[in-house]
């Protein structure tokens, strides 16, 4: 299902799966889905618990701010 979703929306970023719950336990995941924002050096710089509308302008603004990317004009 994840592969089909990724192909349907043309996603190019990795989507790791935690089939046995080990990573979720290690990171204290309390909600599904949980999204981590990882910077270019591999550090977690943000987390979003629960479902989100990732297509909203506010979300793009937040992601750009976290990445230090100028907003699109």
C-alpha positions as CSV (number, residue, x, y, z in Angstrom):
1,X,0.0,0.0,0.0
2,X,2.8,2.4,0.8
3,X,4.6,1.7,-2.5
4,X,1.4,2.4,-4.4
5,X,0.7,5.6,-2.5
6,X,4.3,6.8,-3.1
7,X,4.0,6.1,-6.8
8,X,0.6,7.6,-7.1
9,X,1.8,10.9,-5.7
10,X,5.3,10.8,-7.3
11,X,7.0,11.0,-3.9
12,X,10.8,10.7,-4.1
13,X,11.8,10.8,-0.4
14,X,12.3,7.7,1.7
15,X,9.4,6.4,3.7
16,X,10.7,3.9,6.3
17,X,8.4,1.3,7.7
18,X,8.6,0.1,11.3
19,X,6.8,-3.2,10.9
20,X,7.7,-4.6,14.3
21,X,7.4,-1.3,16.3
22,X,11.0,-1.3,17.5
23,X,11.8,2.2,16.1
24,X,8.5,3.6,17.4
25,X,9.4,2.3,20.8
26,X,12.9,3.7,20.7
27,X,11.6,7.2,19.8
28,X,8.6,7.1,22.1
29,X,6.0,7.4,19.3
30,X,2.7,8.2,20.9
31,X,0.6,8.9,17.7
32,X,0.3,7.5,14.3
33,X,1.1,9.0,12.0
34,X,4.2,10.8,13.4
35,X,6.3,12.9,11.1
36,X,9.9,13.9,11.8
37,X,11.6,16.7,10.0
38,X,15.3,15.8,9.5
39,X,17.8,18.5,8.5
40,X,20.6,18.1,5.9
41,X,23.0,16.9,8.7
42,X,20.6,14.2,9.9
43,X,19.3,16.0,13.0
44,X,15.6,15.9,13.9
45,X,14.5,19.6,13.8
46,X,10.8,19.1,14.2
47,X,8.0,16.7,14.8
48,X,4.3,16.6,13.9
49,X,2.0,14.2,15.8
50,X,-1.1,13.0,14.0
51,X,-2.5,13.7,10.6
52,X,-1.8,17.0,8.8
53,X,-2.8,18.8,5.6
54,X,0.7,18.8,4.1
55,X,-0.6,20.7,1.0
56,X,-1.5,23.9,2.9
57,X,0.5,27.2,2.3
58,X,1.1,27.3,6.1
59,X,2.7,23.9,6.1
60,X,5.0,24.8,3.2
61,X,5.9,28.0,5.0
62,X,6.8,26.1,8.2
63,X,8.9,23.5,6.3
64,X,10.7,26.3,4.4
65,X,11.3,28.1,7.8
66,X,12.7,24.9,9.3
67,X,15.0,24.3,6.4
68,X,16.1,27.9,6.2
69,X,14.7,28.1,2.6
70,X,13.3,31.4,1.3
71,X,9.6,31.3,0.6
72,X,8.5,30.8,-3.0
73,X,7.3,33.9,-4.7
